[in-house]
Amino acid sequence: NYGPLFELVPAGINTGPVEIVGSNNATKDLSRKVWLYK
């Protein structure tokens, strides 16, 4: 991951909603949570 455009292109999940869907269609919205990449 190195190059002249490395820091100009967003990485990871950067658009759209992020939801976890469980049993009985229960959903948990993770879109507004702070994400840390390690």
Phi, psi and omega in degrees: 000074180214140177165174184293338182253012186304313183273357180268342183257124179298147179244153176082203181274113184234359177220157174078166178284151175240115182228147171254128180250123182253199180294153182057028179059024174290132182241150176233118182276121180252008186297326185263006180279155176278128181255134176243131178253122181241000000 
